[in-house]
Structures are given as structure tokens and as C-alpha cells.
Amino acid sequence: MLILRGARRSLFTASFPRLTGSRRIPIPQKPPPFPVVESCPSPTCACRPVPPMPEGLDIDRKQNLNGTMASYGEQIMIATGKDDWKSKIEDEEDAHFQRKLKELLGRKGELCDPFHNSSITNVSFPAASSSPDTASAYLFPSFRYIPSIPLAGDGVKNFLRGFVKPKKLHPLNLEILDEDQQQIMVRDESLQQQFEGVREVDEIMVLICGHGGRDARCGIYGPLLRDEFEEKLQAKGIPLRPQPDLQEHHEGMSASVGLISHIGGHKYAGNVIIYIPRILREAGHPLAGKGIWYGRVDPEHVEGIVDATIVQGKVIKDMFRGGIEDNDARSVIRL
């Protein structure tokens, strides 16, 4: 179900049948906004074994995963070239960009908008430059890559205002902010001209939480699932991009697989986000332009995810934590 603003009442009534006398009249549910399969197809070949989890850090195999993803308007994914980070990514010695982002977008920050949350995560992909004066970032579900973001002056602020802020403000913001504040809080796409080398992300992105510095379960699952996804993607004939920061041309699908920092739900490890690029709309891919969150992913599920979700565009219901789509509403998708 696609949860939209003002739809809370319909969600409630859809969950509890209306009573009329002694008759129960069910209210029909909306069909899912994409094809769905109930469970992951079984593997056809051997998979990597999962080591035992540390004592007291079991995987939650009982809770319904639907709706357990965090709501966000944009995921800012910072290229670090590292596979793991400190518990708080802004505590890394070279986390200048992360600290500036949190300063501007945090609770008392100049660009804080409670109606358009920005998720700030690290990714293992290398930055375009090793210079400490610039940063590289991916944006989802905008499907943009910005290779060079200056950290000095208003560089980070202009990046946020040009690429990350919403195109339209929430109605409550229109009521409480004056006109000058509204102009700062809404996207100004003219600022994008200050940034060179910006490209559309046209490859499939498989992002696995591998943040062992935050939780050992993700630290165990992350590298294990990365190897499994890379193997199964190539076995399916989907080439990997050895340098995701570079623009490359591939006929059909290509993919990048990376480890990311904390996204919530360690107890649901392995946690995987799959972004299907907008360009695949031309091929009729049902999930093009969407991000799909999965939990409780084991190596034995990877082949099925590659085939069902990445190739066929079907969401696996019993692993689905939620999703997001490239639209102005940035509404969380639930089943």
C-alpha cells in the first residue's frame, strides 16, 4: 500500500472490516504498486554459510518486516572507500562532510526540515578524489552522483539546496515559514550549475549494511552478502562496475554492490537496499525509479533476489521492509 498524506483513516478502515448488523463487509485493499511474490525462490546452487551470531545478538525472525524501514526524502550516500566506520560516522577523523551535513540538517540546523528527512550514510565506494577539500555523494531516490562537492564556504549548503531539499514544501511549512525562509528550504536547481561531473545513476545499486562498528551482526553479514551478490549478479550475466564513480556505458543492466553504514534494524540483518535506475523504465522494469528495502537476507536468498527483484521486478513480500519512489511526495511504500 502506498501511504500518502491524509490516508491514515483509509489505512485504519482497511485493516478492520466494517460491521453492518451481523454482516461483516470487508473493505477491499488496494493492490500493491508492483508485482509481488510471497517468498524468496529457493537457491539452485551452493551458498556461503552464515557464521553464528555473537551471544545476545540474535536475528529477529518473527516480526513482520513490512513498514520497518525509516522514512526519508533523500538518502545522501557519501563515498568513503572504506568498508566499516565508527559507531557514529561523523566521529571518523576525515568525516568533514558528514559533520557539515549533520550541522545543517540536524535538529537545530539552518536547513532542518522535519517533513523532509535526509538519511546520511557512508558507502564503501571510493570518492572521485582523495582531496580533503571535496567530497563525493550519491543521492537516492534522485539517482544522482555528484563527484566533487567543495567543503569550504557555502559548498555543502549549496549542494543541499541545489539537490537535496524538496521541490515542494509541506503545507505546514508554508504556514509557519515566512517567504524568505521558504526560499531557503525549497530546492533551487540553479545551484546545480556550480557542480561539475554530475551524472544520472543508471546502474542497479545493491547496498548492504556492513556497519560492524555499530553492530556486529551487520559487520558479519555485510561482506558475506557483498561477495554473494557479486557472484550471483555475474552468474546472471549482469556486469559489475569496477569503478562506480565513473560513467560507463552498458547495454542492458549493470550493477554496483557496496557496503553502507547504519540504516536501522540491526536485528533484521542482513539488511539490503536495492535501487533500480530510472533508465530501466524504457525496458518496462516494474521497479524502475524505486528503492526496495529487504531484511533478514541470508546468502541462500541472494540468487532469488537477483532473479525475482533485479531481473523480473518482483518484490519478495516476506522480506520487504518498505520502499521509496522517485516522486515529489517521497511517500514510503508499504504492502
C-alpha positions as CSV (number, residue, x, y, z in Angstrom):
1,M,0.0,0.0,0.0
2,L,1.3,3.5,-0.8
3,I,0.9,5.6,2.3
4,L,0.1,9.2,1.3
5,R,-0.5,12.2,3.4
6,G,-4.1,12.1,4.8
7,A,-4.5,8.4,4.2
8,R,-4.3,7.3,7.8
9,R,-8.1,6.9,8.1
10,S,-8.3,4.7,5.0
11,L,-5.5,2.6,6.4
12,F,-7.4,2.1,9.6
13,T,-10.7,1.2,7.9
14,A,-8.9,-1.2,5.5
15,S,-7.4,-3.0,8.5
16,F,-10.8,-3.5,10.3
17,P,-13.8,-4.7,8.4
18,R,-16.9,-2.5,8.7
19,L,-19.7,-4.0,10.8
20,T,-23.3,-3.7,9.5
21,G,-25.7,-5.5,11.7
22,S,-24.4,-9.1,11.9
23,R,-22.7,-8.9,8.5
24,R,-19.1,-8.1,8.1
25,I,-18.4,-6.2,4.9
26,P,-14.7,-6.3,4.0
27,I,-13.3,-3.1,2.5
28,P,-11.2,-4.0,-0.5
29,Q,-7.4,-3.5,-0.2
30,K,-5.6,-1.5,-2.9
31,P,-3.4,-3.8,-5.0
32,P,0.4,-3.4,-4.4
33,P,2.1,-0.8,-6.7
34,F,4.3,-3.5,-8.2
35,P,4.4,-7.3,-8.8
36,V,4.8,-9.3,-5.6
37,V,5.9,-12.9,-4.7
38,E,5.2,-14.3,-1.3
39,S,8.6,-15.7,-0.5
40,C,12.1,-15.9,-2.0
41,P,12.8,-18.6,-4.6
42,S,15.0,-21.4,-3.4
43,P,18.6,-21.4,-4.5
44,T,19.8,-23.7,-7.3
45,C,23.4,-23.8,-6.2
46,A,25.6,-23.7,-3.1
47,C,25.7,-20.5,-1.0
48,R,28.1,-19.2,1.6
49,P,27.4,-20.3,5.1
50,V,26.5,-17.8,7.8
51,P,28.7,-17.8,10.9
52,P,27.0,-17.9,14.3
53,M,25.9,-14.5,15.6
54,P,27.6,-13.2,18.8
55,E,25.9,-14.1,22.1
56,G,22.9,-11.9,22.8
57,L,22.7,-10.6,19.2
58,D,20.3,-13.0,17.6
59,I,18.4,-12.2,14.3
60,D,14.7,-11.4,14.8
61,R,12.9,-13.9,12.6
62,K,9.4,-13.4,13.9
63,Q,8.4,-9.7,13.4
64,N,6.5,-8.7,10.3
65,L,9.1,-6.6,8.4
66,N,6.5,-4.6,6.4
67,G,6.9,-0.9,7.4
68,T,10.1,-1.2,9.4
69,M,12.2,1.0,7.2
70,A,12.9,4.6,8.1
71,S,11.0,7.3,6.3
72,Y,13.2,9.7,4.3
73,G,13.0,12.2,1.5
74,E,16.6,11.6,0.2
75,Q,19.4,9.3,1.1
76,I,22.7,11.0,0.9
77,M,25.3,8.3,0.4
78,I,28.9,9.5,1.0
79,A,31.7,7.7,-0.9
80,T,34.5,6.9,1.6
81,G,36.4,3.9,0.1
82,K,36.1,2.2,3.5
83,D,34.2,-1.0,4.4
84,D,33.5,0.0,8.1
85,W,33.3,3.0,10.3
86,K,33.0,4.2,13.9
87,S,29.6,3.8,15.5
88,K,28.8,7.4,14.7
89,I,30.1,8.1,11.2
90,E,30.7,11.8,12.0
91,D,33.3,10.7,14.6
92,E,35.7,9.4,11.8
93,E,38.8,11.6,11.6
94,D,38.2,12.6,8.0
95,A,34.4,13.0,8.3
96,H,34.3,16.7,7.5
97,F,31.5,16.4,5.0
98,Q,29.4,14.2,7.4
99,R,29.8,16.7,10.2
100,K,28.8,19.7,8.0
101,L,25.7,17.8,6.7
102,K,24.6,17.0,10.3
103,E,25.2,20.5,11.3
104,L,23.0,21.9,8.6
105,L,20.3,19.2,8.6
106,G,20.3,18.4,12.3
107,R,17.6,19.3,14.8
108,K,18.7,23.0,15.1
109,G,20.3,23.2,11.7
110,E,19.7,26.0,9.3
111,L,18.2,23.6,6.7
112,C,16.4,21.3,9.1
113,D,13.0,20.2,7.7
114,P,11.1,17.6,9.8
115,F,8.8,16.9,6.8
116,H,11.7,16.0,4.5
117,N,14.1,13.8,6.4
118,S,17.6,13.2,4.8
119,S,19.3,9.9,5.6
120,I,23.1,10.4,5.8
121,T,25.0,7.2,5.2
122,N,28.5,6.2,4.2
123,V,29.2,3.8,1.4
124,S,32.3,1.7,0.6
125,F,32.6,3.1,-3.0
126,P,35.7,5.3,-3.5
127,A,35.4,9.0,-3.8
128,A,36.3,10.7,-7.1
129,S,39.2,12.5,-5.4
130,S,41.4,11.9,-2.4
131,S,41.4,15.6,-1.6
132,P,40.2,16.5,1.9
133,D,38.7,19.7,0.4
134,T,36.0,17.9,-1.6
135,A,33.5,15.0,-1.1
136,S,31.6,12.7,-3.5
137,A,28.0,11.6,-2.9
138,Y,25.2,9.6,-4.4
139,L,21.5,10.7,-3.9
140,F,18.6,8.3,-3.8
141,P,15.9,8.1,-5.0
142,S,17.0,11.0,-7.1
143,F,19.5,8.7,-8.7
144,R,22.2,11.3,-9.0
145,Y,26.0,11.2,-8.4
146,I,27.9,14.4,-7.5
147,P,31.6,13.7,-7.7
148,S,33.0,16.9,-6.4
149,I,31.3,18.8,-3.5
150,P,33.5,21.6,-2.1
151,L,33.6,21.7,1.7
152,A,34.7,25.3,2.0
153,G,32.4,28.3,2.1
154,D,28.8,27.6,1.1
155,G,29.7,24.5,-0.9
156,V,27.8,22.0,1.3
157,K,24.9,24.3,1.8
158,N,24.6,24.9,-1.9
159,F,24.8,21.2,-2.5
160,L,21.8,20.6,-0.2
161,R,19.8,23.5,-1.6
162,G,20.5,22.5,-5.1
163,F,20.0,18.7,-5.0
164,V,18.5,17.5,-1.7
165,K,15.9,19.9,-0.5
166,P,12.3,19.2,-1.6
167,K,10.9,20.7,-4.8
168,K,7.7,21.5,-2.9
169,L,7.3,22.4,0.7
170,H,5.0,20.5,3.1
171,P,1.8,22.5,3.6
172,L,2.6,23.1,7.3
173,N,5.9,24.6,6.3
174,L,4.0,27.0,4.1
175,E,2.0,28.1,7.1
176,I,4.8,28.5,9.6
177,L,7.7,29.9,7.5
178,D,8.0,33.3,6.0
179,E,8.7,33.8,2.3
180,D,12.5,34.2,2.9
181,Q,12.6,31.0,4.9
182,Q,10.6,29.2,2.3
183,Q,13.0,30.1,-0.4
184,I,15.9,28.7,1.6
185,M,14.0,25.4,2.4
186,V,12.9,24.6,-1.1
187,R,15.2,23.3,-3.9
188,D,16.9,25.8,-6.0
189,E,18.1,23.8,-9.1
190,S,20.0,26.8,-10.5
191,L,22.7,26.0,-7.8
192,Q,23.3,22.7,-9.5
193,Q,25.4,24.5,-12.2
194,Q,28.1,25.0,-9.6
195,F,28.9,21.3,-9.5
196,E,30.8,19.6,-12.3
197,G,30.6,16.0,-13.5
198,V,27.1,15.3,-12.1
199,R,25.6,12.2,-13.7
200,E,22.5,10.1,-13.6
201,V,23.0,6.8,-11.7
202,D,22.0,4.3,-14.4
203,E,23.2,1.1,-12.8
204,I,21.4,-1.1,-10.3
205,M,22.7,-0.3,-6.8
206,V,22.8,-3.1,-4.2
207,L,23.6,-1.6,-0.8
208,I,24.2,-3.8,2.2
209,C,24.5,-2.6,5.8
210,G,28.0,-3.7,6.8
211,H,28.4,-1.3,9.8
212,G,30.3,-3.6,12.2
213,G,31.4,-0.6,14.2
214,R,27.8,-0.1,15.1
215,D,26.5,-3.7,15.4
216,A,28.4,-7.0,15.0
217,R,25.5,-8.6,13.1
218,C,25.8,-6.2,10.2
219,G,29.6,-6.5,10.3
220,I,29.3,-10.2,9.8
221,Y,26.5,-10.1,7.2
222,G,27.8,-7.2,5.1
223,P,31.0,-8.6,3.5
224,L,29.4,-12.1,3.2
225,L,26.4,-10.8,1.2
226,R,28.5,-8.5,-0.9
227,D,30.5,-11.5,-2.1
228,E,27.4,-13.4,-2.7
229,F,25.6,-10.7,-4.7
230,E,28.7,-10.0,-6.8
231,E,28.9,-13.7,-7.7
232,K,25.2,-14.2,-8.4
233,L,24.9,-11.0,-10.5
234,Q,27.7,-12.0,-12.7
235,A,26.3,-15.5,-13.0
236,K,23.1,-13.9,-14.2
237,G,25.1,-12.0,-16.9
238,I,24.8,-8.6,-15.1
239,P,28.2,-7.0,-15.3
240,L,29.7,-5.2,-12.2
241,R,31.1,-1.7,-12.4
242,P,34.6,-1.8,-11.0
243,Q,34.6,1.9,-10.5
244,P,31.1,3.1,-9.7
245,D,32.2,6.7,-9.6
246,L,32.9,6.7,-13.4
247,Q,30.3,7.0,-16.1
248,E,30.3,3.8,-18.2
249,H,28.0,2.5,-20.9
250,H,26.5,-0.9,-20.7
251,E,23.8,-2.4,-22.9
252,G,21.1,-3.7,-20.6
253,M,21.7,-3.9,-16.9
254,S,24.8,-3.3,-14.9
255,A,25.3,-3.2,-11.1
256,S,27.4,-1.8,-8.3
257,V,27.5,-3.6,-4.9
258,G,28.6,-1.7,-1.8
259,L,28.6,-1.7,2.0
260,I,26.8,1.1,3.8
261,S,26.6,2.4,7.3
262,H,23.7,2.2,9.7
263,I,20.2,2.3,8.3
264,G,18.3,0.9,11.3
265,G,17.1,-2.5,12.1
266,H,20.3,-4.4,13.1
267,K,18.2,-7.2,14.4
268,Y,16.9,-7.8,10.9
269,A,20.3,-8.4,9.4
270,G,21.2,-8.8,6.6
271,N,19.7,-5.5,5.6
272,V,19.8,-4.7,1.8
273,I,18.6,-1.8,-0.2
274,I,18.2,-2.2,-4.0
275,Y,17.8,0.9,-6.1
276,I,16.5,0.2,-9.6
277,P,17.6,3.0,-12.0
278,R,15.0,5.2,-13.8
279,I,16.6,4.3,-17.2
280,L,15.1,0.8,-16.9
281,R,11.6,2.3,-17.3
282,E,12.4,2.3,-21.0
283,A,12.6,-1.5,-20.8
284,G,9.4,-1.7,-18.8
285,H,11.0,-2.7,-15.5
286,P,8.2,-2.6,-12.8
287,L,10.6,-1.3,-10.1
288,A,12.4,1.4,-12.2
289,G,12.9,4.5,-10.1
290,K,12.2,2.8,-6.8
291,G,14.3,1.7,-3.8
292,I,13.4,-1.6,-2.2
293,W,14.4,-2.4,1.4
294,Y,14.8,-6.1,2.4
295,G,15.6,-7.6,5.8
296,R,16.7,-11.0,7.1
297,V,18.6,-11.6,3.9
298,D,20.8,-14.7,4.1
299,P,23.2,-15.9,1.4
300,E,20.7,-18.5,0.3
301,H,18.3,-15.7,-0.7
302,V,20.7,-13.8,-2.9
303,E,20.1,-15.8,-6.1
304,G,16.4,-15.5,-5.7
305,I,16.6,-11.7,-5.1
306,V,18.7,-11.2,-8.2
307,D,16.3,-13.2,-10.3
308,A,12.9,-12.1,-8.8
309,T,13.6,-8.5,-7.9
310,I,16.5,-7.3,-10.0
311,V,15.7,-9.1,-13.2
312,Q,11.9,-9.6,-13.1
313,G,10.9,-6.6,-11.0
314,K,9.0,-8.6,-8.3
315,V,9.1,-7.7,-4.6
316,I,9.5,-10.5,-2.1
317,K,6.8,-10.0,0.4
318,D,8.1,-11.8,3.5
319,M,11.5,-9.9,3.3
320,F,10.1,-6.5,2.4
321,R,10.7,-3.7,4.9
322,G,9.4,-0.9,2.7
323,G,10.3,1.2,-0.3
324,I,10.6,4.6,-1.7
325,E,9.9,6.1,-5.2
326,D,11.3,8.9,-7.2
327,N,8.4,11.4,-6.9
328,D,7.7,14.7,-5.3
329,A,5.7,13.1,-2.4
330,R,8.6,10.8,-1.4
331,S,6.0,8.6,0.2
332,V,7.1,5.3,1.8
333,I,5.8,2.2,0.1
334,R,4.2,-0.4,2.2
335,L,2.3,-3.6,1.4
